[in-house]
Amino acid sequence: MQLTEIRKFTTLLLFTVIALGINAQAQPFQRLFTGLDRATINQGCESTKDGGFYLINFYSENDQSAFGLNISKHDPKGNLNWSNDYEVRNTLFYLDFRRMDIIRAEGDTIIICGNIVDPIDGLGNGAYILKIEPNEGEVEASIQINNSAGINGVNSWVRLLDGYNSDFYYLDTHVDGAGISFVTIARMDENLNGMLTTSFRTVDDDGNAGLTIPFDLQGRADSSLVVAFAGSADTSLTDIGIAVFDTSLNAQFAYQYTLENIPGAGQQVFGMSTTPDTGTVVLTTFTDPVLMEPSSLLFKLDSLGNVEWAKNIGAISEFALSFINDVHYNQFGEIVVTGKSIDFTTFRASDFALFFDVDGNVVRQKLFESDNSFFLDLSTGLILLSGNVNDANDGHTYYSTTGLNADVGGILTPLVLKMDNEGSAICEDTIATEFITDVILSRDTVALITGDVSSRDTLVTGIEEFTGYQVPIVQLQDTVYCPQDPIMHTLNATTVDAVSYLWSTGDTTPTILVTEEGEFIVTVTFEDRVCFALCDTAMVSKREFPEANITPDLSVPCEVSLFATSSTDIVLAVWNTGDTINKLTVTEPGQYTVTITDSCENTSESTITIGEGNFNSQPSIIASPQNACPGDDVMLTIDNNIPVDTYTWNTGETTESITVNENGTYSVTIMDICGNEVTTSIDFEYSIADFTLAIIPNQSRLCQEGEYSLLVTPENSGVLVESILWSTGENTQQINVANAGTYSVTVTNNCGNTSAQEISLAEEAFDISFTANITQGTIDPDDCSVALSANHNSVYSDISYLWNTGETTEEISVEGEGLYSVTISDGCSSEADSIEVSLEGIAFPNIFFPDSNIETNKTFRPFIGCPQFFSGDNYELKVYNRWGNLVFETQEVTQGWNGRVDGDQAPSAVYMYYATWTSESGEESTSGNVTLSR
């Protein structure tokens, strides 16, 4: 029972629309994938890095009963990249549940596994595993895992799990020489080489073998593995077992779970998923032994296997039969349960998706009812429950299952739903009924024993080409025009079997003419009976004019490489040296200019200046350590911008570094690898013995501790402090003092030199109280607002403000009269201030022009910035000439003097005015001079 032949299926795209290129846009969809003259049973899907997916299927051609294996790869819109048939000779394929699995390894490489089943007795004898590369679907590695005893046994589900550091895990059932089934977990590297294997089974208290059939394997957040299996310590199928293993495949614990309120209900795991809190969500199906009604169970376990909650999922409607098929904790933090249902009143099948939060509460319920859903065939008794859900890398969720293509004689075919983060996939409805209830799940410990019951073998593979896949495709291209050219572009989405077109422009024709830049989206719908639409996007734009640039590469000594780059493409690059290459290598300093021409025949120029430092040595001598004491050894080392070939010191030494112990002038002549000879020198002198100190006071402790912090630090760089002594007797760099007075400190450096400093703190220095006051700005005549600023003299910087208006900023703007207050806090204490704001402002001009063309300048009257706040009660204005004669008076604030007296023009001169009025504050008055100018 080996894989002896692989017939390669290279995709033939029968229905394509090509508009000069491809641009995919991820959209929700429901798609059927029908092959010519073949029935295809879906076994699952796996997402790719670009948001696309793989499908794994069983297929049968021309009504044959034998089934083969098919794997296809699709882009994010479901369009076909490739599809291969992999036939396993002399083995059966079970169609009732998911009998295969697929995982994505490094770089979209996939690993698949499936049961090897004896076609004579229908019993299992291990599994085959294939590693397939992503570009063409070629087989890179293959193995088969057998029962080591060489006999057939229980045929169970086979599973794969992504591991760590490119390895993976394999789960299956194998039997020993006595025919007793064991659960096998194997860890393998990316080349299918075995790394670690363990097998286990349950036993009762007397050591008798229990029934142990594996269903699923998942990785937890702490890197441990969780295995779900059917059976218990006896041979019943009433319980579900959960076991947790570490990465070395050592068992951590194992429990069995029983429905308390439905005794004798047999359970079978359909899916399992782990959560970020190291929990596990398990999805099972069971049959009530009394009512003989199928139902489903969803429960969540914590990291120690305790039951957090359990839900019974019944039929989605009164006259429906419903089965679940997978569970997945998605990228949005929700638990997704998928399944199938059939309504016996209409005999219509549907797929559904239920969304729960991590506490088991229902978030939403989606129903996907269409002619393409398939559950069971009443005439033949065929039931297909398989379904698989996982995250897409573009933010969507994939659900794959088996559907029905009613348009080609009711042939079975894969059905894929791509759901958005709300569970929508173009055509769906909301399930309004409540069919989820709480149940009680009990837990008991189960014992495990281990064994070694599996062996490895090789596989022989071959390739044969096959064509015949039907997949409609809509493809549009991004098109870029030159900046000087007009846009005249036709977008063509014509597709066979399309029934409607809808562009983002509102057009409903297969093609549109585009004359401007923008993003254009088309949705193409296919055949009324298929809930299926394709969506594609095209960007039509104009390229910008080029911007040239020169990027230097300074990594190679003695030369600089200059790279001509552009914001567009480069067809031709011309340098001021006469060279016409993109990369110019120069060996001399100077100014270099390049002119580039792009494919639109537009040009741009860029210039760079290369200095001498890129070609000529600029050595310096570094002395270390800098705080050496007189007589200590000091190392002098050459630092140069270009690697050095030879060194010649005035001391006669020829090394990169020399050691000196006395003051003096030291010089060195170097020869760099570019052939340049340069001499440099250093006047070395041991550090001056004297150094000065600074004492830095800090008031941050005054608020809570009532103390000043004093920090001493040398003002000279390179001073290595040996000891510190304060007048308080303390010897730390910082001390805290609580009283006024003079504090001194003496610091000794590593050479024995000392320096002293002192600071005096007056009693006032310990007073951290502050005052607050508000200042008022000028009135804004546009909206009669006025700015108020809160001021303080606190010594602290962490200041907060709270106005009686509720605002918390240092400055506010108010638009009404009244009393405004602010409380200022500095983290230690709070102070408040208030101000009465009056907006009755009135102002008189100091000059007016009776003969002016500007109306407001022709009369002398007051300017009132905020008339809504000026009452003007008992207002009176009087104007006098220089001899004290009354020339004008009024009791109307809006009436002004026009420069006439008794109808005659008054002469240009300076006049005096006096105005009085009554405000809310009492009697107000003002006076001044005004110039009449003609």
LINSUL-V92157 format. One record per residue. N is the residue number from 1. PSI is psi in degrees with one decimal (NA if undefined). OMEGA is omega in whole degrees, -180 to 180 (999 if undefined). BURIAL is I if it has 24 or more other C-alpha atoms within 12 Angstrom, else O. Layout:
# LINSUL-V92157
N/PSI/OMEGA/BURIAL
N/PSI/OMEGA/BURIAL
This chain:
# LINSUL-V92157
1/77.2/-180/I
2/159.3/176/I
3/109.6/-173/I
4/-10.3/-177/O
5/135.5/172/I
6/120.6/179/I
7/112.5/-173/I
8/131.4/179/I
9/108.2/178/I
10/124.8/-169/I
11/134.9/171/I
12/112.0/-179/I
13/101.1/-175/O
14/-35.3/-178/O
15/101.7/-179/I
16/151.3/171/I
17/118.0/-178/I
18/120.7/178/I
19/65.1/175/I
20/7.9/179/O
21/-174.0/-175/O
22/137.5/171/I
23/112.3/-177/I
24/141.8/174/I
25/127.7/-177/I
26/123.8/177/I
27/149.0/172/I
28/149.5/178/I
29/167.5/166/I
30/121.0/-175/I
31/139.4/170/I
32/145.2/179/I
33/92.6/-171/I
34/129.9/174/I
35/149.9/-179/I
36/126.1/173/I
37/39.4/178/O
38/142.7/170/I
39/137.7/-175/I
40/126.2/-178/I
41/119.2/-177/I
42/139.5/177/I
43/-6.6/178/I
44/178.1/179/I
45/163.5/177/I
46/132.4/-176/I
47/157.3/176/I
48/169.7/-175/I
49/-31.2/-176/I
50/6.9/-179/I
51/-0.2/176/I
52/-158.8/-176/I
53/160.1/169/I
54/147.8/170/I
55/137.2/170/I
56/132.6/-173/I
57/154.9/162/I
58/146.5/-179/I
59/154.8/175/I
60/132.1/-176/I
61/143.1/172/O
62/45.0/175/O
63/20.1/176/O
64/149.3/-179/O
65/-24.1/-179/O
66/142.5/-179/I
67/145.5/175/I
68/-179.5/-177/I
69/134.6/177/I
70/136.9/174/I
71/132.0/179/I
72/152.3/179/I
73/137.9/-173/I
74/152.9/177/I
75/179.2/-175/I
76/-18.2/178/I
77/0.0/-179/I
78/-4.7/179/I
79/146.9/-172/I
80/128.7/171/I
81/-52.2/173/I
82/162.3/177/I
83/127.8/-178/I
84/141.6/172/I
85/129.0/178/I
86/107.4/-176/I
87/129.2/178/I
88/111.2/-177/I
89/150.3/175/I
90/35.4/175/O
91/150.6/177/I
92/154.9/173/I
93/121.4/178/I
94/135.8/-174/I
95/-3.7/-172/I
96/-42.5/-178/I
97/-177.7/177/I
98/106.0/-178/I
99/13.6/178/I
100/164.4/176/I
101/160.8/-177/I
102/139.3/172/I
103/155.0/177/I
104/126.1/179/I
105/-154.8/-176/I
106/132.1/173/I
107/36.9/179/O
108/4.8/169/I
109/141.8/-179/I
110/152.8/174/I
111/127.7/180/I
112/153.7/175/I
113/156.9/179/I
114/161.6/180/I
115/142.3/166/I
116/117.5/-172/I
117/130.5/179/I
118/120.1/-177/I
119/-11.9/-179/O
120/-54.6/-178/O
121/-5.1/177/O
122/12.2/-180/O
123/154.6/-176/I
124/148.2/176/I
125/41.1/176/I
126/-153.3/-174/I
127/160.3/172/I
128/148.8/180/I
129/130.8/-180/I
130/138.9/170/I
131/123.3/-171/I
132/130.0/-180/I
133/155.4/-169/I
134/-16.0/-172/I
135/-46.1/-178/O
136/-6.2/-177/I
137/20.7/179/I
138/148.5/178/I
139/119.9/179/I
140/-31.8/179/I
141/154.5/-180/I
142/143.9/175/I
143/166.6/168/I
144/143.0/-179/I
145/122.7/-174/I
146/167.5/168/I
147/125.5/-175/I
148/-25.3/-180/I
149/-12.1/179/O
150/13.0/179/O
151/158.4/-180/I
152/155.7/-179/I
153/-153.2/-177/I
154/138.1/178/I
155/112.7/-174/I
156/-176.4/176/I
157/146.3/178/I
158/138.6/-173/I
159/153.5/174/I
160/153.8/179/I
161/131.5/172/I
162/134.6/179/I
163/-141.9/-177/I
164/143.6/-178/O
165/43.2/174/O
166/8.1/175/O
167/177.3/-180/I
168/168.3/-178/I
169/148.5/-178/I
170/137.1/-179/I
171/131.2/178/I
172/178.3/176/I
173/135.0/173/I
174/158.6/-177/I
175/151.0/177/I
176/-171.7/-176/I
177/-21.2/179/O
178/2.8/-180/O
179/12.6/179/O
180/132.3/-175/I
181/140.4/175/I
182/149.5/170/I
183/125.2/-178/I
184/130.6/172/I
185/125.7/180/I
186/136.5/175/I
187/129.2/-176/I
188/156.4/175/I
189/179.3/-174/I
190/-13.8/177/I
191/15.3/177/I
192/19.6/175/I
193/134.6/-179/I
194/136.7/179/I
195/-37.3/-175/O
196/140.4/-179/I
197/141.2/171/I
198/151.3/175/I
199/141.2/-179/I
200/160.9/172/I
201/162.0/178/I
202/153.1/177/I
203/155.8/176/I
204/-172.6/-176/O
205/-22.5/-179/O
206/2.7/180/O
207/9.3/179/O
208/145.5/-176/O
209/134.0/172/I
210/171.5/179/I
211/125.3/-175/I
212/105.3/180/I
213/117.9/-176/I
214/150.1/178/I
215/-39.3/-175/I
216/158.6/-179/I
217/128.1/-180/I
218/156.6/176/I
219/137.8/-180/I
220/167.8/-176/I
221/-23.4/180/O
222/16.4/178/O
223/-1.2/176/O
224/169.0/-178/I
225/141.8/176/I
226/132.0/-178/I
227/132.4/174/I
228/134.5/-180/I
229/159.5/179/I
230/154.8/177/I
231/-179.8/-177/I
232/-157.6/-179/I
233/-23.1/174/I
234/-160.4/-178/I
235/20.4/-180/O
236/167.5/176/I
237/30.2/-175/I
238/-14.8/-174/I
239/159.5/172/I
240/131.2/179/I
241/142.6/176/I
242/125.6/178/I
243/143.1/-180/I
244/133.0/-179/I
245/150.0/173/I
246/179.6/-176/I
247/-13.3/174/I
248/6.9/178/O
249/30.4/171/I
250/132.9/-179/O
251/131.0/177/I
252/-44.8/174/I
253/163.7/178/I
254/134.6/180/I
255/156.6/170/I
256/146.3/-174/I
257/132.3/-175/I
258/139.5/174/I
259/114.7/-176/I
260/-43.0/-174/O
261/1.3/175/O
262/73.3/-177/I
263/141.4/178/O
264/5.5/180/O
265/117.1/178/I
266/137.9/-177/I
267/151.7/175/I
268/129.6/-178/I
269/129.6/176/I
270/-18.2/179/I
271/160.4/179/I
272/145.4/179/I
273/152.1/180/I
274/157.0/-177/I
275/161.5/-176/I
276/-20.1/179/O
277/19.3/-178/O
278/20.8/175/I
279/175.1/-179/I
280/133.7/175/I
281/127.7/-176/I
282/135.4/179/I
283/121.0/-180/I
284/165.3/171/I
285/148.7/-180/I
286/164.6/178/I
287/127.0/177/I
288/119.0/-176/O
289/-17.2/180/O
290/-53.6/-178/O
291/-16.8/-177/O
292/39.5/177/O
293/132.7/178/O
294/148.1/177/I
295/176.6/-175/I
296/154.7/-178/I
297/129.4/175/I
298/122.6/179/I
299/155.5/-179/I
300/135.5/178/I
301/147.8/173/I
302/-173.7/-174/I
303/-20.2/-179/I
304/6.0/178/I
305/9.2/177/I
306/143.4/-180/I
307/120.2/177/I
308/-41.2/176/I
309/159.3/180/I
310/136.4/-177/I
311/136.3/173/I
312/123.7/180/I
313/109.2/-179/I
314/-161.8/178/I
315/144.8/-175/I
316/-12.6/174/I
317/170.7/-171/O
318/-40.3/-175/O
319/33.4/-177/O
320/153.4/170/I
321/122.4/-174/I
322/140.3/175/I
323/139.0/174/I
324/161.6/178/I
325/-13.7/178/I
326/159.6/176/I
327/146.2/-177/I
328/132.1/172/I
329/111.8/-169/I
330/177.9/-175/I
331/-9.6/179/O
332/10.7/177/I
333/22.4/179/O
334/154.6/175/I
335/118.5/-177/I
336/125.1/175/I
337/128.4/179/I
338/159.8/180/I
339/-174.8/-178/I
340/154.0/179/I
341/155.4/174/I
342/132.8/178/I
343/117.2/-176/I
344/-3.1/174/O
345/-30.6/-179/O
346/-14.3/-176/O
347/29.1/175/O
348/134.2/178/I
349/158.5/179/I
350/160.2/171/I
351/153.4/-179/I
352/160.1/177/I
353/128.7/179/I
354/135.7/-177/I
355/125.1/-180/I
356/152.3/167/I
357/177.6/-174/O
358/-11.9/177/I
359/4.9/177/I
360/7.9/179/I
361/139.6/180/O
362/126.9/178/I
363/-47.0/178/I
364/159.2/180/I
365/118.5/-176/I
366/135.4/179/I
367/128.5/179/I
368/89.3/-176/I
369/123.4/179/I
370/170.2/177/I
371/-12.8/-177/I
372/-9.2/177/I
373/144.5/179/I
374/135.7/180/I
375/-61.0/179/I
376/152.2/177/I
377/108.0/-176/O
378/-27.7/-177/O
379/-31.9/-178/O
380/-14.3/-178/O
381/8.5/-180/O
382/125.1/177/O
383/126.5/178/I
384/111.4/-176/I
385/-13.6/-168/I
386/143.1/174/I
387/152.9/-175/I
388/134.2/-179/I
389/135.7/175/I
390/168.3/-177/I
391/142.2/168/I
392/150.1/-177/I
393/-0.1/178/I
394/19.0/175/I
395/5.4/178/I
396/-179.3/178/I
397/130.7/178/I
398/137.7/170/I
399/120.5/179/I
400/144.8/180/I
401/-172.9/177/I
402/130.0/178/I
403/-168.0/-175/I
404/127.3/175/I
405/95.9/-176/I
406/-16.5/-176/O
407/-13.7/180/O
408/49.4/174/O
409/20.0/177/O
410/38.3/-178/O
411/142.0/178/I
412/139.4/-174/I
413/152.2/179/I
414/141.6/177/I
415/126.7/-179/I
416/128.6/173/I
417/129.6/173/I
418/109.0/-174/I
419/144.2/174/I
420/-171.8/-175/I
421/-7.0/175/I
422/3.8/180/I
423/13.7/-179/I
424/144.3/179/I
425/56.3/179/I
426/-59.4/-178/I
427/108.4/177/I
428/167.0/178/I
429/165.3/177/O
430/133.9/176/O
431/114.8/-175/I
432/-21.4/-176/O
433/155.3/176/O
434/113.9/-175/O
435/17.2/-179/O
436/124.2/-177/I
437/160.4/178/O
438/144.2/174/I
439/164.8/-180/I
440/129.6/-178/O
441/122.9/179/I
442/157.6/-176/I
443/141.9/177/I
444/150.5/180/I
445/142.3/177/I
446/139.4/-178/I
447/145.6/180/I
448/145.1/168/I
449/155.7/-176/I
450/164.2/178/O
451/-178.9/179/O
452/102.3/-170/I
453/16.5/-179/I
454/155.0/177/I
455/165.0/-177/I
456/153.7/176/I
457/169.8/-180/O
458/164.6/177/O
459/148.0/175/I
460/129.8/-176/O
461/152.6/175/I
462/169.1/-175/O
463/135.6/173/O
464/132.2/-175/O
465/145.5/177/O
466/141.6/177/O
467/154.7/175/O
468/33.6/-179/I
469/138.6/-180/I
470/109.0/178/I
471/112.7/175/I
472/143.9/-177/I
473/139.0/171/I
474/121.5/-178/I
475/125.2/174/I
476/160.8/-176/I
477/141.4/167/I
478/132.9/-179/I
479/131.0/-179/I
480/127.4/178/I
481/154.5/174/I
482/148.6/-174/I
483/-24.4/-178/O
484/-3.5/-175/O
485/147.5/175/O
486/152.9/179/O
487/120.3/174/O
488/92.5/-171/O
489/135.1/178/I
490/123.9/174/I
491/126.5/-173/I
492/118.3/180/I
493/18.7/-177/I
494/127.3/-176/I
495/137.2/178/I
496/139.0/179/O
497/6.0/176/I
498/140.5/-180/I
499/-17.6/178/O
500/155.7/177/I
501/139.7/175/I
502/114.6/179/I
503/158.7/177/I
504/-14.7/176/O
505/-9.4/-176/O
506/-11.7/179/O
507/150.6/-179/O
508/22.5/180/O
509/159.7/179/I
510/-29.6/-179/I
511/152.0/173/I
512/153.7/176/I
513/124.5/-178/O
514/130.1/-179/I
515/7.4/180/O
516/164.1/180/O
517/154.4/176/O
518/175.8/175/O
519/127.3/-177/I
520/125.1/-176/I
521/136.2/176/I
522/137.4/173/I
523/120.8/-178/I
524/124.2/-180/I
525/137.9/-176/I
526/123.2/169/I
527/126.1/-173/O
528/-30.4/-173/O
529/-9.9/-178/O
530/121.6/177/I
531/76.4/-168/I
532/124.8/176/I
533/142.6/176/I
534/143.6/-179/I
535/136.8/177/I
536/160.1/-175/I
537/142.7/174/I
538/133.5/175/I
539/121.3/175/I
540/120.7/-174/I
541/167.8/174/I
542/135.9/177/I
543/147.0/173/I
544/158.9/172/O
545/147.3/-173/I
546/150.1/171/I
547/111.7/-177/I
548/154.1/177/I
549/154.2/178/I
550/123.7/179/I
551/117.6/-179/I
552/146.9/173/I
553/110.3/-175/O
554/15.2/-173/O
555/-20.0/-178/O
556/122.6/180/O
557/150.4/172/I
558/-1.5/177/I
559/156.2/178/I
560/128.6/176/I
561/127.4/180/I
562/121.6/-179/I
563/122.8/175/I
564/124.7/178/I
565/165.4/-178/I
566/152.6/175/I
567/-16.1/172/O
568/-148.9/175/I
569/172.1/179/I
570/117.7/174/I
571/-37.0/-178/O
572/135.7/175/I
573/123.4/-178/I
574/121.1/-180/I
575/160.5/178/I
576/-5.8/173/O
577/-7.2/-176/O
578/-9.7/179/O
579/150.8/-180/O
580/52.2/179/O
581/159.5/179/I
582/-34.4/180/I
583/119.0/-180/O
584/127.6/177/I
585/124.9/-177/I
586/152.2/-179/I
587/10.0/180/O
588/147.8/176/O
589/158.3/180/O
590/-174.0/-180/O
591/129.2/-177/O
592/134.2/-177/I
593/139.7/176/I
594/140.7/174/I
595/120.6/-179/I
596/150.3/174/I
597/130.1/-179/I
598/-176.8/-176/I
599/-12.1/174/O
600/6.7/179/I
601/24.7/173/O
602/148.6/-174/I
603/159.9/176/I
604/152.1/-175/I
605/146.0/177/I
606/147.9/-178/I
607/144.1/177/I
608/144.4/177/I
609/125.1/179/O
610/119.2/-176/I
611/171.8/-178/O
612/-26.0/-177/O
613/-17.4/179/O
614/-14.0/-176/I
615/-26.0/-176/I
616/139.1/179/I
617/142.5/176/I
618/72.3/-173/I
619/155.4/172/I
620/158.7/-179/I
621/128.0/-179/I
622/128.1/178/I
623/135.3/-179/I
624/132.5/1/I
625/155.9/-177/O
626/-19.7/-178/I
627/29.9/179/I
628/147.9/178/I
629/154.8/179/I
630/129.5/-179/O
631/-17.1/177/O
632/153.2/176/O
633/133.8/177/O
634/133.4/180/I
635/128.2/174/I
636/123.2/-174/I
637/139.2/177/I
638/131.0/171/I
639/121.6/-175/O
640/151.2/-179/I
641/-11.4/180/I
642/138.4/178/I
643/144.2/-173/I
644/139.0/176/I
645/-50.6/-175/O
646/152.6/177/I
647/138.4/175/I
648/106.3/180/I
649/158.0/177/I
650/-7.3/174/O
651/-5.8/-179/O
652/-9.9/-179/O
653/154.6/-174/O
654/28.8/180/O
655/166.1/-180/O
656/-31.9/-180/I
657/147.8/173/I
658/160.4/179/I
659/130.5/180/I
660/158.4/178/I
661/22.0/176/O
662/155.1/179/O
663/152.4/177/O
664/178.1/178/O
665/125.1/-179/O
666/129.3/-179/I
667/156.3/179/I
668/140.9/175/I
669/126.5/-179/I
670/152.8/171/I
671/113.1/-178/I
672/174.2/-175/I
673/-10.9/177/O
674/-0.9/180/I
675/7.3/-180/O
676/136.7/177/I
677/123.6/-176/O
678/141.5/177/I
679/137.6/176/I
680/161.9/-177/I
681/167.0/177/I
682/133.5/173/O
683/95.7/-175/O
684/134.4/176/I
685/133.9/179/O
686/150.8/-176/I
687/141.8/177/I
688/137.6/-176/O
689/-34.2/-177/O
690/141.0/173/O
691/156.6/-177/I
692/159.7/-177/I
693/156.2/171/I
694/134.4/174/I
695/120.3/-175/I
696/113.7/178/I
697/149.1/179/I
698/127.0/-175/I
699/5.1/-171/I
700/-25.5/-179/I
701/-6.9/-176/O
702/-36.3/-174/I
703/-51.6/-175/O
704/-37.8/-173/O
705/-14.6/-177/O
706/27.2/-175/O
707/150.3/169/I
708/143.1/171/I
709/129.2/178/I
710/123.9/-178/I
711/125.1/178/I
712/138.2/180/I
713/139.2/177/I
714/139.6/177/I
715/-17.6/180/O
716/140.8/177/O
717/150.9/176/O
718/6.0/179/O
719/124.7/178/I
720/108.1/-175/I
721/129.1/178/I
722/-40.6/-179/O
723/156.4/180/I
724/136.3/177/I
725/116.0/177/I
726/162.9/177/I
727/-16.1/176/O
728/-6.7/-177/O
729/-8.5/-180/O
730/154.0/-176/O
731/24.2/178/O
732/161.9/-179/O
733/-30.9/-179/I
734/137.1/174/O
735/161.5/178/I
736/129.4/-177/I
737/147.5/-176/I
738/-1.2/-176/I
739/153.2/174/O
740/155.2/179/O
741/-176.0/179/O
742/130.1/-178/O
743/131.1/-179/I
744/159.4/-179/I
745/144.1/177/I
746/129.0/-179/I
747/134.0/178/I
748/130.4/180/I
749/-177.3/-174/I
750/-15.0/179/O
751/1.9/179/I
752/-0.1/179/O
753/147.3/-178/I
754/157.4/175/I
755/145.0/-177/I
756/153.4/178/I
757/154.4/178/I
758/161.2/179/I
759/141.9/179/I
760/132.2/178/O
761/116.8/178/I
762/166.6/178/O
763/-34.9/-178/O
764/-22.8/-178/O
765/-22.7/-179/I
766/-2.2/178/I
767/110.0/-177/O
768/15.4/176/I
769/157.7/-179/O
770/168.1/178/O
771/155.5/178/O
772/141.8/174/I
773/155.8/-179/I
774/133.4/174/I
775/143.7/-177/I
776/134.7/177/I
777/-171.0/180/O
778/158.0/-180/O
779/132.5/175/I
780/113.0/-176/O
781/-18.9/-178/O
782/-40.5/-178/O
783/9.2/180/O
784/29.9/177/I
785/159.5/179/I
786/140.6/-179/I
787/135.3/175/I
788/130.6/-179/I
789/135.1/177/I
790/126.2/-177/I
791/152.9/180/I
792/166.0/176/I
793/33.6/179/O
794/148.3/179/I
795/-7.8/-178/I
796/156.4/-177/I
797/-15.5/-179/O
798/82.5/-172/O
799/138.2/174/I
800/152.4/-176/I
801/142.7/174/I
802/109.2/179/I
803/160.0/177/I
804/-4.8/172/O
805/-8.4/-177/O
806/-9.9/-180/O
807/154.7/-174/O
808/23.4/179/O
809/163.5/-179/O
810/-33.7/-179/I
811/137.9/176/I
812/164.8/176/I
813/127.5/-180/I
814/151.4/-176/I
815/21.6/179/I
816/156.2/177/O
817/158.9/176/O
818/-174.4/-179/O
819/122.5/-180/O
820/137.3/-179/I
821/157.8/178/I
822/143.3/173/I
823/124.3/-178/I
824/128.9/178/I
825/139.2/179/I
826/16.1/-179/I
827/-11.3/180/O
828/-39.9/178/I
829/172.9/-178/I
830/145.1/175/I
831/152.6/-178/I
832/156.6/174/I
833/157.4/179/I
834/163.2/-180/I
835/141.6/176/I
836/119.9/-179/O
837/123.7/177/I
838/131.9/-178/I
839/27.0/179/I
840/35.2/-175/I
841/134.1/177/I
842/136.3/-177/I
843/144.8/179/O
844/139.5/178/I
845/160.3/178/I
846/5.1/177/I
847/148.7/171/I
848/162.0/-171/I
849/95.5/-177/I
850/-27.1/-178/I
851/9.5/-177/O
852/154.1/174/O
853/-10.7/179/O
854/121.3/-171/O
855/-42.8/-175/O
856/-17.1/-180/O
857/-4.6/-172/I
858/-17.0/-179/I
859/158.6/177/I
860/112.0/177/I
861/164.0/-175/I
862/152.5/172/I
863/125.2/-180/O
864/109.9/-175/I
865/-39.7/-177/I
866/79.0/-175/I
867/-24.9/-180/O
868/-17.5/179/O
869/3.0/-180/O
870/116.3/-177/I
871/-39.6/178/O
872/19.2/179/I
873/137.7/178/O
874/30.6/179/O
875/140.5/176/I
876/133.6/178/I
877/129.9/177/I
878/138.5/180/I
879/133.6/-178/I
880/149.0/172/I
881/-178.1/-173/I
882/-12.6/177/O
883/3.5/177/O
884/10.3/178/O
885/137.2/178/O
886/120.3/-179/O
887/-19.0/-180/I
888/142.2/171/I
889/153.4/180/I
890/154.9/173/I
891/10.7/179/O
892/122.2/-176/O
893/-22.2/-179/I
894/-5.2/-179/O
895/132.0/-180/O
896/169.2/180/I
897/128.7/-178/I
898/7.0/178/I
899/13.6/178/I
900/147.7/176/I
901/117.2/-177/O
902/35.8/177/O
903/-11.1/-180/O
904/150.8/178/O
905/129.1/174/O
906/147.4/-177/I
907/159.2/172/O
908/124.9/-177/O
909/177.8/176/O
910/129.8/-179/O
911/155.5/179/I
912/145.8/178/I
913/156.3/178/I
914/126.1/-177/I
915/140.4/176/I
916/153.2/175/I
917/170.5/-180/I
918/127.5/178/O
919/-178.4/178/O
920/-22.0/180/O
921/-8.8/-180/O
922/-156.8/-179/O
923/131.9/178/O
924/151.4/178/O
925/158.0/175/I
926/157.0/-180/O
927/164.5/-180/O
928/-171.5/179/O
929/147.8/176/I
930/139.1/-179/I
931/126.5/172/I
932/122.0/-177/I
933/128.8/178/I
934/NA/999/O
